[in-house]
Amino acid sequence: MLRARVAEILMRPRTDRKRIVASQTARLQVFGGYLLLSGVLVSLGLAIPAMPTEHAAAWFDPVALALLTVPTIGVAIAAWNRNMRLLGIGTNGYVWAYFADIGLWFAAWDGVRIEDTPVNWLTTLAGMAAFATVITRSFGKAMLVLIASIVGCVWMNAATAAEGLSRELIATGIWPLIFAGLLLSLAYKTLETVREYDGARALAIEEAVIEAGLVARNRERARFDALVHDRVIATLIAAEPGPQSDTTITQARSALSELDRLASGGTDGATLGGTEALARMRDAVSGLSDRVEVRVEAQLGADASRGPDPEVPDLEVPGLEDPGADDSGPVSYPSPVVHAITEAMGEAVRNSLRHAGPEANIAVLIEMRSRFVRVTVSDDGKGFDADAVPPERLGIAVSIGRRMALIDGGWGRLRSVIDRGTTVQVGWSGS
């Protein structure tokens, strides 16, 4: 049954395996995390032939490797899950782990001067700590880490090598400093460019929303101006001292009714009958795709096309509140309510068609009673993280949420689970 399937989709547990990253800066930082992982793996692959390290305690290699591996795994997990907070922790952990390994070398060294340089495999990772820093920190901090890493490696070699601090050893430190510094500059400039793009995009989105609001207000003002000119002023001109004629009274009442209709957001009449309202909702969906399954449960008296199915259990949806319904009163609905629900429902169906995937099942359940309408649009497609929707995606916030919030008694709810589907509920409960 459609209703039971909708409930089953919604009650599945949330599994945020991947978070959608809206910021292009965050996307680039995630890519940097993958690059750091690759660089560490390649460097360690080159260092393995030099193990076990000579003139060092047996514990040095496994402990030093473990210190570097743990934060690297953290970076990999953060990049996979698009978790920027964990990415920052992982990169900082890697930097501290590298300097800790340099310190551990002096504790593990047996005191015998070493003929060959470099004295151990840590020198192959000298630039990785600086790259980890530039991913989430400033360029200045990254350069400080790079200089400290190179100086630490030179000092480690000079203190334990047979030749001590030589010109050749200094030269071997200057070259990676220059080369890695250029790469850090390029990486930081790329990040800064993307940050500027994100800032410009956010500003453009904010300006677009403001502009859209201004356009809507200007259109509303134009409609009121036209009404005042055509109806109100004409009524005032026709008015005379003393009792008014029936024509003037009727004209005044018509003008006031029209003002009320515009103020309430009405489109084509004060109210719509149940059959007409239902027909508009069905038409809004049927013209979009044959993939959409539509079911109606309506209690409209003689106006109803179908009553509720007693075999279908009530829809109990965690996180999607039901404001309640009242079965008494006339079977008619305000035109602004029907218009808002129809548009929001259409937007929800279009979103499912675009994003749920070609194999997804899409279902629409329309429930109508006196002074109560609820529409549920559900799919079992890809789903998404509702908390990470890019700000330029205005379909949910404006076309659904804000549209329903503008009508008295209107409400909207959304729930989505990655790889499990999305459900949107919109409705109205009249007083």
VENTABEL-V689903 format. One record per residue. RES is the residue in one letter. PHI is phi in radians with two decimals (none if undefined). OMEGA is omega in degrees with one decimal (999 if undefined). Layout:
# VENTABEL-V689903
[[RES/PHI/OMEGA] [RES/PHI/OMEGA]]
This chain:
# VENTABEL-V689903
[[M/none/-175.5] [L/-1.05/-175.5] [R/-1.13/178.0] [A/-1.12/179.8] [R/-1.16/176.8] [V/-1.05/179.6] [A/-1.10/-178.7] [E/-1.13/179.1] [I/-1.10/-175.4] [L/-1.24/-174.0] [M/-1.51/174.6] [R/-1.18/-177.9] [P/-1.19/179.6] [R/-1.33/-179.6] [T/-2.28/-178.5] [D/-1.41/-179.8] [R/-1.17/177.9] [K/-2.36/174.8] [R/-1.75/177.9] [I/-1.41/-178.4] [V/-1.76/-176.5] [A/-1.43/-174.5] [S/-1.32/175.4] [Q/-1.19/174.9] [T/-1.08/178.7] [A/-1.11/177.4] [R/-1.05/-179.9] [L/-1.19/177.1] [Q/-1.14/175.5] [V/-1.09/176.7] [F/-1.07/176.1] [G/-1.08/175.7] [G/-1.08/176.7] [Y/-1.13/177.8] [L/-1.11/178.0] [L/-1.06/177.8] [L/-1.03/180.0] [S/-1.11/-179.6] [G/-1.10/179.0] [V/-1.14/-180.0] [L/-1.10/179.3] [V/-1.13/-179.1] [S/-1.12/177.8] [L/-1.17/176.3] [G/-1.09/176.5] [L/-1.26/-176.7] [A/-1.49/-176.1] [I/-1.01/179.0] [P/-1.05/-179.2] [A/-1.50/179.8] [M/-1.74/-1.4] [P/-1.29/-177.1] [T/-1.23/179.5] [E/-1.28/177.2] [H/1.03/176.7] [A/-2.37/178.4] [A/-1.06/-175.9] [A/-1.11/-177.3] [W/-1.39/-171.1] [F/-1.10/-175.9] [D/-1.07/-179.3] [P/-1.13/-179.7] [V/-1.19/179.9] [A/-1.11/177.3] [L/-1.11/-179.2] [A/-1.12/179.9] [L/-1.08/179.4] [L/-1.43/-174.9] [T/-1.27/-176.0] [V/-1.05/178.0] [P/-1.16/177.1] [T/-1.13/175.4] [I/-1.10/176.5] [G/-1.06/176.7] [V/-1.11/179.6] [A/-1.10/178.9] [I/-1.12/179.6] [A/-1.11/179.1] [A/-1.15/-179.6] [W/-1.13/-178.1] [N/-1.64/-179.5] [R/0.96/-177.8] [N/-1.77/-173.3] [M/-1.24/178.9] [R/-1.13/178.2] [L/-1.15/178.0] [L/-1.11/177.6] [G/-1.10/178.2] [I/-1.13/-178.6] [G/-1.14/179.9] [T/-1.17/176.4] [N/-1.10/178.5] [G/-1.09/179.5] [Y/-1.14/-179.7] [V/-1.06/-179.7] [W/-1.14/179.0] [A/-1.13/-178.9] [Y/-1.15/179.1] [F/-1.19/175.4] [A/-1.12/178.2] [D/-1.13/177.5] [I/-1.08/177.3] [G/-1.14/179.6] [L/-1.14/-179.9] [W/-1.03/-178.8] [F/-1.21/176.0] [A/-1.31/-177.7] [A/-1.55/-176.8] [W/-1.15/-177.0] [D/-1.53/177.0] [G/1.59/-180.0] [V/-1.43/179.4] [R/-1.14/-174.7] [I/-1.80/-177.2] [E/-1.28/-174.8] [D/-1.57/170.6] [T/-2.24/1.6] [P/-1.25/-172.9] [V/-1.39/176.6] [N/-2.71/-171.8] [W/-1.42/-178.6] [L/-1.14/-178.3] [T/-1.16/179.3] [T/-1.25/-178.2] [L/-1.90/-172.0] [A/-1.06/-176.4] [G/-1.53/-175.1] [M/-1.19/-179.8] [A/-1.12/178.5] [A/-1.17/178.0] [F/-1.13/176.6] [A/-1.07/-179.6] [T/-1.23/-175.4] [V/-1.19/179.9] [I/-1.11/-174.4] [T/-2.14/-177.8] [R/-2.14/-176.0] [S/-1.39/179.5] [F/-1.15/179.6] [G/-1.07/178.3] [K/-1.14/178.8] [A/-1.12/178.6] [M/-1.17/176.7] [L/-1.08/178.2] [V/-1.13/179.0] [L/-1.09/179.9] [I/-1.09/179.6] [A/-1.12/179.2] [S/-1.15/-179.5] [I/-1.13/178.8] [V/-1.08/178.6] [G/-1.08/178.9] [C/-1.17/178.8] [V/-1.10/179.0] [W/-1.10/179.3] [M/-1.08/179.2] [N/-1.22/-177.5] [A/-1.17/-176.6] [A/-1.31/-173.8] [T/-2.03/-179.7] [A/-1.43/-178.0] [A/-1.16/-176.9] [E/-1.44/-177.6] [G/1.22/-179.4] [L/-1.45/-178.2] [S/-2.02/178.1] [R/-1.10/179.5] [E/-1.10/180.0] [L/-1.17/177.4] [I/-1.13/179.8] [A/-1.11/178.9] [T/-1.19/175.8] [G/-1.53/-178.4] [I/-1.21/-177.2] [W/-1.06/177.9] [P/-1.12/177.5] [L/-1.12/179.8] [I/-1.20/-176.3] [F/-1.12/-179.8] [A/-1.17/178.0] [G/-1.10/177.4] [L/-1.13/178.9] [L/-1.14/177.1] [L/-1.11/178.3] [S/-1.07/179.2] [L/-1.12/-179.9] [A/-1.11/-178.6] [Y/-1.18/179.1] [K/-1.11/177.0] [T/-1.09/178.5] [L/-1.10/179.7] [E/-1.12/177.9] [T/-1.09/179.6] [V/-1.20/176.3] [R/-1.09/177.0] [E/-1.11/177.1] [Y/-1.10/178.7] [D/-1.07/178.6] [G/-1.12/178.7] [A/-1.14/179.2] [R/-1.15/179.1] [A/-1.08/178.3] [L/-1.14/179.2] [A/-1.12/178.5] [I/-1.12/179.2] [E/-1.08/178.8] [E/-1.16/178.7] [A/-1.14/178.1] [V/-1.14/178.4] [I/-1.10/180.0] [E/-1.11/178.3] [A/-1.09/177.0] [G/-1.13/178.3] [L/-1.12/178.8] [V/-1.08/179.7] [A/-1.11/179.2] [R/-1.16/178.1] [N/-1.13/177.2] [R/-1.13/178.5] [E/-1.11/179.5] [R/-1.12/179.2] [A/-1.12/177.8] [R/-1.14/177.8] [F/-1.15/178.5] [D/-1.06/179.9] [A/-1.12/179.7] [L/-1.16/178.7] [V/-1.07/-179.1] [H/-1.18/-172.4] [D/-1.45/-172.8] [R/-1.95/-172.4] [V/-1.16/-179.0] [I/-1.12/178.3] [A/-1.08/178.4] [T/-1.18/179.1] [L/-1.13/178.1] [I/-1.15/-178.4] [A/-1.30/-177.8] [A/-1.23/179.9] [E/-2.29/176.4] [P/-1.04/179.2] [G/1.60/-179.9] [P/-1.02/-178.5] [Q/-1.67/178.0] [S/-1.29/178.3] [D/-1.05/179.9] [T/-1.12/179.9] [T/-1.14/179.3] [I/-1.11/178.5] [T/-1.08/179.6] [Q/-1.12/179.4] [A/-1.16/178.5] [R/-1.09/178.4] [S/-1.11/179.3] [A/-1.12/178.7] [L/-1.13/178.2] [S/-1.09/179.4] [E/-1.17/176.0] [L/-1.10/177.5] [D/-1.08/-178.9] [R/-1.12/179.0] [L/-1.16/-178.9] [A/-1.13/-179.7] [S/-1.49/-179.8] [G/1.47/-179.4] [G/-1.11/-176.9] [T/-2.01/-173.5] [D/-2.45/176.6] [G/2.57/-176.8] [A/-1.20/-178.3] [T/-2.41/175.9] [L/-2.24/175.2] [G/-1.16/-176.9] [G/-1.05/-178.8] [T/-1.13/-179.5] [E/-1.16/178.6] [A/-1.08/178.8] [L/-1.12/179.8] [A/-1.08/179.6] [R/-1.13/179.4] [M/-1.16/179.0] [R/-1.13/180.0] [D/-1.10/-178.9] [A/-1.12/-178.1] [V/-1.72/-173.1] [S/-1.09/-178.9] [G/-1.43/-176.4] [L/-1.54/-177.7] [S/-2.94/175.1] [D/-1.34/-179.2] [R/-1.29/-173.0] [V/-1.48/177.2] [E/-1.63/-175.6] [V/-2.02/174.7] [R/-2.34/-177.3] [V/-2.10/171.1] [E/-2.21/-172.7] [A/-2.24/171.8] [Q/-2.10/-174.4] [L/-2.06/-179.6] [G/1.13/178.3] [A/-1.17/-177.9] [D/-1.52/-169.6] [A/-1.43/175.5] [S/-1.65/-178.0] [R/-2.88/175.9] [G/-1.64/-179.7] [P/-1.25/178.3] [D/-1.49/-176.7] [P/-1.15/-178.4] [E/-1.46/-178.0] [V/-1.56/179.8] [P/-1.21/177.3] [D/-1.05/-178.4] [L/-1.39/177.2] [E/-1.87/-173.1] [V/-2.08/177.7] [P/-1.17/177.9] [G/1.59/177.6] [L/-1.97/-172.7] [E/-1.39/176.7] [D/-1.95/-176.8] [P/-1.14/179.6] [G/1.78/-177.3] [A/-2.53/178.9] [D/-2.26/-175.4] [D/-1.52/-179.5] [S/-1.68/175.7] [G/1.78/-177.8] [P/-1.20/-179.7] [V/-1.58/175.9] [S/-2.66/-174.6] [Y/-2.33/176.7] [P/-1.03/-179.6] [S/-1.02/177.9] [P/-1.05/179.7] [V/-1.16/-179.7] [V/-1.08/-179.6] [H/-1.09/-177.8] [A/-1.13/-179.4] [I/-1.14/179.8] [T/-1.08/-179.6] [E/-1.17/179.8] [A/-1.13/178.1] [M/-1.10/178.4] [G/-1.08/178.1] [E/-1.13/179.1] [A/-1.12/178.9] [V/-1.15/178.7] [R/-1.09/176.9] [N/-1.08/178.5] [S/-1.12/179.6] [L/-1.11/-177.6] [R/-1.39/-166.3] [H/-2.01/-174.7] [A/-1.27/-178.3] [G/1.91/-175.0] [P/-1.16/-177.8] [E/-1.67/-175.3] [A/-1.29/172.3] [N/-1.59/-178.4] [I/-2.12/-176.9] [A/-2.24/177.0] [V/-2.20/177.2] [L/-2.05/179.7] [I/-1.87/178.5] [E/-2.05/-176.4] [M/-2.37/170.7] [R/-2.46/179.7] [S/-1.09/179.8] [R/1.03/178.8] [F/-2.69/174.7] [V/-2.40/173.7] [R/-2.46/178.3] [V/-2.13/178.5] [T/-2.03/176.3] [V/-1.96/-174.1] [S/-2.35/172.9] [D/-2.41/177.8] [D/-1.96/-175.6] [G/-1.60/-170.0] [K/-1.22/-176.9] [G/1.23/-179.6] [F/-2.86/176.1] [D/-1.59/-175.9] [A/-1.11/-179.2] [D/-1.39/-176.8] [A/-2.11/178.4] [V/-1.26/179.0] [P/-0.99/-176.0] [P/-1.12/179.8] [E/-1.36/176.8] [R/-1.44/-173.7] [L/-1.59/-174.0] [G/-1.07/-178.4] [I/-1.31/-173.6] [A/-1.17/-173.9] [V/-1.68/-173.0] [S/-1.22/-179.7] [I/-1.99/-174.1] [G/-1.09/-176.5] [R/-1.19/179.3] [R/-1.06/-179.5] [M/-1.28/-179.8] [A/-1.24/-177.0] [L/-1.40/179.3] [I/-1.87/179.8] [D/-1.11/-179.7] [G/1.46/-179.7] [G/-1.46/179.3] [W/-2.71/178.3] [G/-2.59/179.1] [R/-2.36/178.1] [L/-2.43/171.7] [R/-2.51/179.9] [S/-2.44/177.8] [V/-2.20/-177.2] [I/-1.03/-178.5] [D/1.20/-179.4] [R/-2.12/176.7] [G/2.03/-175.1] [T/-2.36/174.5] [T/-2.30/175.6] [V/-2.08/174.0] [Q/-2.11/172.6] [V/-2.26/-179.1] [G/-2.94/-178.8] [W/-2.60/176.3] [S/-2.26/-176.6] [G/-1.47/179.4] [S/-1.56/999]]
